[in-house]
Amino acid sequence: MTEGSLLSLWIAGALIAGTLVRMAQLPPLVGFLLAGVIGVQLGAPTPHTSFELMSELGVELLLFTIGLKIRLPELLRPLILTTGLAHIGLFSLVMMPVVVWFQPGNPVAWILAIGLTFSSTVMAAKVLEARRETRAFHGRLTVGLLVMQDVVAVVLLGVLAGEAPSYWAFGLLALPLLRPVLMGWLDRLGDGELVVLGGSVLALVVGGALFRFLGLSGELGALVMGTLLAGHVRAKQLADNLWAFRELMLVGFFLLVGTQVTLDWQVLQLVALLTLLLPVKAALWVLVLCRAKLRSYTGFLASANLFTYSEFALVVASGALAAGLIDDRWMGALALSVVVSFILAAPLARYAHRLFEQWEAPLSKLQRAEQHPDDQPISIGSAKVLVMGMGRIGTGAYLYLRERGVSVVGLDADPIKVGPHVKNGRRVLFADAEDPALWRTLNLDGVQMVLLAMPDANAQEHCTLQLRKLGFPGLVVSGTRRKAAIAAIEAAGCDMVFDVADAAGVGLGERAWEQLGKPS
């Protein structure tokens, strides 16, 4: 059987497994992982070369599209460096006895322990993207910490290989000077397939291949390249065009991780121990972040995003294996631990906001009295209408009401959106609608209507429940992109729910009617 035919069968198996776990309310990626584990345990031949290629392309495209949504200066703040390094130090101390027990006398035990402190960039990025929280404060914090871990991983790989990045790598510091050139080139690509091809070249060649050639991580290069293009008018179009190809390639990544699992009794013992230590890893994240003056809400959501073991731990372990410093059993145990952590992290990430509500009382005791500037409560003043979610839909509603003399204020969890609104003289504030502390401190006296324009239907349902729980007597109006979510939002207490596609069609018809009524 050819490599291509074999790959097709594995992808078909991943589809079946993904469909089954989706029926159990788990993300399809859990099914892809299990397909890899089950397939290799049954002795199925694997197209390993194809998996590695798909994995490399998928991860780099994922990080490139994440980079399109963030700003590089935000990743270099002292908060990221201090909390990231503190967690690495603390959790590696927890892991050292485990590594020494399983790999006694290993000269690179400390490197393996540090590798276990890393969290999965792919898993966190997919969770944040699915919940549209990449630009929320905890989302930006998560991405920054992951990038810092990736840099540490590059250093560890250099130590294992006995090599350092090329001196030419310092030339990459000049990449920001090329930003206008890259922006102009992207403008000249037009629409269609050239945009997809151009984005792929930027992510995989200028980003991934160039960074690898200079002795750095290709994943880091793709992220940096995406960050350089963030803010371009076509950034969202570029990310959307690459989405389908990226998702298909990531199937190969999850299958590859699953096929690296090997089983014996000692391996299973180590996997059980590493799994039991996952809550310790998450708890240390909450503790470290709260000590950095962040609220327990931010710390808990970030810890849920960082709950997993990392695919980069596998990369580091692969370097140790190639150097003859560890055996196959450690790789098998680590691969299975990564798989188990992904499976456990999927429902945790999905219900993180609800779990925080249940555990808020004990977690709030970890907060410091003085809070980080990005984590302060807000006041909406004397507005009559509150618009929650200031994307295109929310902004349109805000401007329509303000033009008619209505006192209106907007809230959004994305500071990148808030900034331009403020510069244009609009009263828009940074706030996370799924933050329980917001609902405790939000004064709705005088507010007659709340418009819910967040892109996530679950967030709209949650906000409606919170408004009614507070006894808000005014109107709650929602615009959703998911027809299937309308009933749930109405059941939560929303007075009117509109399908935004239908509403856009009505708006278009009204404008057309106005034009027909004008004299020619």
Residue pairs with C-beta under 8 A, 6 or more apart in sequence:
1 45
3 47
3 49
3 50
4 47
4 50
6 45
6 46
6 47
6 50
7 47
7 50
7 51
10 35
10 39
10 44
10 46
10 47
10 51
10 255
11 251
13 35
13 39
14 31
14 32
14 35
14 36
14 251
14 254
14 255
16 31
16 35
17 31
17 32
17 34
17 35
17 38
18 28
18 29
18 31
18 32
18 35
19 28
19 31
20 31
21 27
21 28
21 30
21 31
21 34
22 28
22 31
25 347
26 343
26 346
26 347
27 126
27 130
27 346
27 350
29 123
29 126
29 250
29 254
29 342
29 346
30 342
30 343
30 346
32 251
32 254
32 255
32 258
33 254
33 255
33 257
33 258
33 339
33 342
33 343
34 258
34 339
34 343
35 255
35 258
36 254
36 255
36 256
36 257
36 258
36 259
36 260
36 261
36 339
37 258
37 259
37 261
37 336
37 339
38 258
39 46
39 255
39 258
39 259
40 46
40 258
40 259
40 260
40 261
41 261
41 263
46 259
48 256
48 259
50 252
51 252
51 253
51 255
51 256
51 259
52 252
52 256
53 252
54 248
54 249
54 250
54 251
54 252
54 253
54 256
55 249
55 250
55 252
55 253
55 256
56 208
56 218
57 204
57 249
57 252
58 246
58 247
58 248
58 249
58 250
58 251
58 252
58 253
59 121
59 122
59 219
59 222
59 250
59 253
59 311
60 203
60 204
60 207
60 208
60 218
60 219
60 221
60 222
61 200
61 203
61 204
61 222
61 242
61 245
61 246
61 249
62 122
62 125
62 126
62 246
62 250
63 121
63 125
63 203
63 219
63 220
63 222
63 223
63 226
64 199
64 202
64 203
64 207
64 222
64 223
64 225
64 226
64 242
65 129
65 226
65 238
65 239
65 242
65 243
65 246
66 125
66 128
66 129
66 134
66 143
66 223
66 226
67 222
67 223
67 224
67 225
67 226
67 227
67 228
67 229
67 230
68 226
68 227
68 229
68 230
68 232
68 235
68 236
68 238
68 239
69 134
69 135
69 226
69 230
69 235
69 239
69 416
70 134
70 135
70 140
70 143
70 226
70 227
70 230
71 227
71 230
71 231
71 416
72 176
72 224
72 227
72 228
72 230
74 140
74 144
75 143
75 144
75 147
75 148
75 227
77 144
79 141
79 144
79 292
79 372
80 141
80 144
80 145
80 147
80 148
81 148
82 292
83 145
83 288
83 289
83 292
84 144
84 145
84 148
84 149
85 148
86 288
87 117
87 145
87 284
87 285
87 288
88 114
88 117
88 149
88 152
90 284
90 288
91 116
91 117
91 280
91 281
91 284
92 110
92 113
92 114
92 116
92 117
93 113
94 277
94 280
94 281
94 284
95 112
95 113
95 116
95 117
95 277
96 109
96 110
96 113
98 113
98 116
98 270
98 273
98 274
98 277
99 106
99 109
99 112
99 113
99 116
100 106
100 109
102 266
102 270
102 330
102 333
103 109
103 112
103 326
103 330
106 112
106 325
106 326
107 325
108 160
108 320
108 325
108 326
111 156
111 159
111 160
111 316
111 320
112 316
112 317
112 320
112 326
112 330
114 152
114 156
114 316
115 153
115 156
115 310
115 312
115 313
115 316
115 317
116 274
116 309
116 313
116 334
117 149
117 281
118 149
118 152
118 153
118 309
118 310
118 312
118 313
118 316
119 145
119 146
119 149
119 305
119 306
119 307
119 308
119 309
119 310
120 308
120 309
120 310
120 311
120 338
120 341
120 342
120 345
121 146
121 149
121 150
121 219
121 310
121 311
121 312
122 250
122 253
122 311
123 308
123 342
123 345
124 142
124 143
124 146
124 305
124 306
124 308
125 134
125 143
125 146
126 250
127 305
127 345
127 349
128 134
128 136
128 139
128 142
128 143
128 305
131 349
131 456
132 454
132 455
132 456
133 139
133 413
134 140
134 143
135 413
135 414
135 415
135 416
135 417
136 413
136 414
136 432
137 298
137 374
137 375
137 413
137 415
137 430
137 432
138 297
138 298
138 301
138 302
138 305
138 432
139 305
140 415
141 289
141 294
141 298
141 302
142 302
142 305
142 306
145 302
145 306
146 306
147 220
147 223
149 310
149 312
150 217
150 219
150 220
150 223
150 312
151 217
151 220
153 217
153 310
153 312
153 315
153 316
154 165
154 216
154 217
154 220
156 316
156 319
157 217
157 315
157 316
157 319
158 164
158 165
158 215
160 316
160 319
160 320
160 323
160 325
161 319
161 323
163 215
164 215
165 214
165 215
165 216
166 213
166 214
166 215
168 214
169 214
169 215
169 216
171 214
172 210
172 211
172 214
172 216
172 224
175 224
175 225
175 228
176 228
178 228
179 228
179 229
182 202
182 228
182 229
183 229
183 232
185 198
186 195
186 198
186 202
186 229
186 232
186 234
186 238
187 234
189 195
189 198
191 237
195 234
195 237
195 238
195 241
196 241
196 242
196 245
199 238
199 241
199 242
200 242
200 245
202 225
202 229
203 222
203 225
203 226
203 242
204 222
206 221
206 225
207 218
207 221
207 222
207 223
207 224
207 225
207 226
208 218
208 219
208 221
208 222
209 218
209 221
210 221
211 217
211 218
211 220
211 221
211 222
211 224
212 218
212 221
219 312
229 235
229 238
232 238
253 311
257 311
257 314
257 335
257 338
257 339
257 342
258 335
258 339
260 314
260 331
260 332
260 335
261 332
261 335
261 336
261 339
262 328
262 329
262 331
262 332
262 335
262 336
263 332
263 336
264 329
264 332
266 329
267 329
267 332
267 333
267 336
270 333
270 337
271 333
271 336
271 337
271 340
274 309
274 333
274 337
275 337
275 340
275 341
275 344
278 307
278 308
278 309
278 341
278 344
281 306
281 307
282 303
282 304
282 306
282 307
283 303
285 299
285 302
285 303
285 306
286 296
286 299
286 300
286 303
286 363
286 366
287 299
287 366
288 299
289 298
289 299
289 302
289 303
290 296
290 299
290 366
290 367
290 368
291 368
292 372
293 368
293 370
293 371
293 372
293 375
294 367
294 371
294 372
294 375
295 367
295 371
295 372
295 375
295 437
296 356
296 360
296 363
296 364
296 366
296 367
297 356
297 360
297 363
297 432
297 435
297 436
297 437
298 372
298 375
299 363
299 366
300 352
300 355
300 356
300 359
300 363
301 352
301 353
301 356
304 345
304 348
304 349
304 352
304 355
305 349
307 341
307 344
307 345
307 348
307 349
308 338
308 341
308 342
308 345
309 334
309 337
309 338
309 341
310 338
311 338
313 334
313 338
314 331
314 334
314 335
314 338
317 326
317 330
317 331
317 334
318 331
320 326
320 330
321 327
321 328
321 330
321 331
348 355
353 434
353 462
356 363
356 436
357 436
360 436
374 415
374 430
377 437
377 438
377 441
378 411
378 429
378 430
378 431
378 438
378 441
378 442
379 443
380 386
380 409
380 411
380 429
380 442
380 443
380 444
380 447
381 409
381 427
382 407
382 446
383 407
383 408
383 409
383 427
383 446
383 447
384 406
384 407
384 408
384 446
384 447
384 448
384 449
385 401
385 406
385 407
385 408
385 409
385 447
385 448
385 449
385 450
385 451
386 408
386 409
386 410
386 411
386 444
386 447
386 449
386 450
386 451
387 394
387 397
387 398
387 401
387 408
387 409
387 410
387 411
387 450
387 451
387 453
388 394
388 410
388 411
388 412
388 433
388 450
388 451
388 452
388 453
388 454
388 463
389 411
389 412
389 433
389 452
389 453
389 454
389 455
390 398
390 410
390 411
390 412
390 417
390 418
390 421
390 428
390 453
391 412
391 417
391 453
391 455
393 453
393 479
393 500
394 410
394 412
394 451
394 453
394 454
395 410
395 421
397 451
397 453
397 479
398 408
398 410
398 426
398 428
401 408
402 408
402 426
408 427
409 427
409 428
409 429
410 421
410 426
410 427
410 428
410 429
411 428
411 429
411 430
411 431
411 433
412 418
412 421
412 428
412 429
412 430
412 431
413 430
413 431
413 432
413 433
415 430
417 428
418 428
418 429
418 430
421 428
422 428
431 438
432 438
433 454
433 459
433 462
433 463
434 459
434 462
434 463
439 466
439 469
439 470
442 470
444 450
444 467
444 470
444 472
444 474
447 472
447 474
448 474
448 475
449 474
449 475
449 476
449 477
450 463
450 467
450 472
450 474
450 475
450 476
450 477
451 477
451 478
451 479
452 460
452 463
452 464
452 476
452 477
452 478
452 479
452 489
452 494
453 478
453 479
454 460
454 463
455 481
457 480
457 481
457 482
457 485
457 488
457 489
458 485
460 478
460 480
460 485
460 489
460 494
461 485
461 488
461 489
461 492
462 492
464 476
464 478
464 489
464 492
464 493
464 494
465 492
465 493
467 476
467 493
468 476
468 492
468 493
475 495
475 496
476 493
476 494
476 495
476 496
477 494
477 495
477 496
477 497
477 498
478 489
478 494
478 496
478 497
478 498
479 497
479 498
479 499
479 500
479 503
480 486
480 489
480 497
480 498
480 499
480 500
481 499
481 500
481 501
483 499
486 497
486 499
489 497
490 497
